[in-house]
């Protein structure tokens, strides 16, 4: 695929492209002079401040087709916006064209067939709301405001991934507009190479306008473990937790966070914002005695500050952490896959967490295996099926004056963990400047096949810049 950086449009070309889009789209076209421009270019991560030439807010697949055809004519840098929640802010670009799907919110659930079709602007909270009417779910993310598109196309971690798999594993087909303006349906049987790429390597394959997900019975109530331990026992808790994950059944997805106690009304005020080790786990099946028994080992790591384990609705679970990652705050996240979590790595994680510059910085250790590992290593573009853990270094802050310090902390912590790494996760892969060094770590042995597929569907490289962003 050509490494096309796009054409630098003249002001006259920007106006002409915007005028042509307005003449052919049902959706709104927003240029630099539009009163809604600043709101339309903003994304979840307040660190991102990009100024596209034109934003095409598509109303449906036909609008996307027209936008892609016009993009072929003018050849701007193109970015694609779904939920706009990605850390690197790749939904928007400087001086180019944003194909904005955020208004495409349609969701249709067929409970008999256990299939949900959702358009490209849908968030996980919106999809869960519809599927849970029927006590059905597809494996989603951990923040309800996250868009389904970016998370799924990059793989997709979630609270029940050891039971139901990654978000991309729940995908049954996609509708995608490729660079020639053709509408294609990709599945295991139709356009199988395109479908393979979409499952974990979907950046730059085209504009995915809808997803069909297979649904599994889950909810409306689920059982969860949530135990908060004092930070002075962090290494001991991490070691015990690591050992317990080896025998955890596939119905349990454990997770551990080095973070602060949330300022929640259920938590005693004297514990608010205190450093802690947060052990959580979700049972990916019916709530009840069997679930509680399976979760019990996740509650047995010594004296705790709080035990908030219990039952809650699946919709509540999916949105439980959303308030801790508000729109407009500043974020930087990088991650490592790890085949093991040895004592040395644990010491490094605890040490670097203790150096964090703001209370909104955290380190998350997620467990894989189970349904994630049961998919063959080459059956999808997601390249890390055999990894046991993913460690995410997540910096969060509000004050722009802290940008260098917060990003520097996360980069240094990531570097310190790198000797234990077996790869990186594209959805937590830093900013645009990190893309080149991480490409092989993200895609591994699948990188060459992905390049061939992208080149076959986009020989002139219209989406090449999008393919090369994190």
Secondary structure, DSSP 8 states (H G I E B T S, - for coil): ----------HHHHHHHHHHHHHH-SS-EEETTSTTHHHHH--S-TT-----SEEEE-SSHHHHHHHHHHHHHH---EEEESS---TT-TT--SSSEEEE-TT---EEEETTTTEEEEETT-BHHHHHHHHGGGTEE----SSTTSBHHHHHHT----TTHHHH--GGGSEEEEEEE-TTS-EEEEESSSSHHHHHHHTT--TTS-EEEEEEEE-EE--SEEEEEEEEEEGGGHHHHHHHHHHHHTT--TTEEEEEEEEE----TTS-GGGTT-EEEEEEEEESS--SHHHHHHHGGGG-SS--SEE--EEEEHHHHHHTTGGGS-TTSEEEEEEEEES---HHHHHHHHHHHHT-SSTT-EEEEEE--THHHHS-TTSSS---TT-SEEEEEEEEES-GGGHHHHHHHHHHHHHHHGGG-SB--GGGB-SGGGHHHHHHHHHGGGHHHHHHHHHHH-TT-TTHHHHT--
